[in-house]
Amino acid sequence: EFISLVQRILALDSLNLDKTTSYQDLDSQAWAKDAIDQANAAGLLAFSFPGAKLNPGQAIQREEAASLLHHTLAVKAMMDKGEKLDQTNLNELAGILASQGQSKTDPNILSFVDRDKVTPRFIFSIDNLTGSKVISGQGDNTFNPQGPLSRAQAMTLLVRGLQEEPLQVETSSEKTPSPAPSPLGAIQVVQENGAFYL
């Protein structure tokens, strides 16, 4: 899901990149296959997800998301400057970011108490995003690098990283009328405050 969001934010489908993926565990019929292929072609995945497996059925780890977001923001910065985004430029940027990631691997540059648990290749991205206030860690000054990234955390990262303001939604104090529960075999569907529950 996170890769698909990044692909849409960057509108990678408009770049006509060579879409090939070598991930052996990616189903050719997966709903996000095109988005993953495009993100991979743009050089966003190779550093965060090296090797033959992407593990698309598992939640993205917090350190993987930080690395992917860092690379995404670098591509977005190129777009914002009006630089040409083609396969050559994207490959060059991916190489530069990978080189930086490989050269800055000392966990002591991070302020999190669990910094020794961060995979070395992700330290540069986490440090960069922490310095720009995109990442603040968890309340106990931990980062939980291998922990799963929740949807709420993913949206927070994207909003902070892209420096976008979320739309404000007007709420009404009136309650949504709830219909009587509808029988569905042994399960009942109930609507409460606009949400459906089984």
Secondary structure, 3 states (H helix, E strand, C coil): CHHHHHHHHHCHHHCCCCCCCCCCCCCCCCCCHHHHHHHHHCCCCCCCCCCCCCCCCCCCEHHHHHHHHHHHHHHHHHHHCCCCCCHHHHHHHHHHHHHHHHHCCCHHHCCCCCHHHCCHHHHHHHHHHHHCCCCCCCCCCCCCCCCECCHHHHHHHHHHHHCCCCCCCCCCCCCCCCCCCEEECCEEEEEECCEEEC
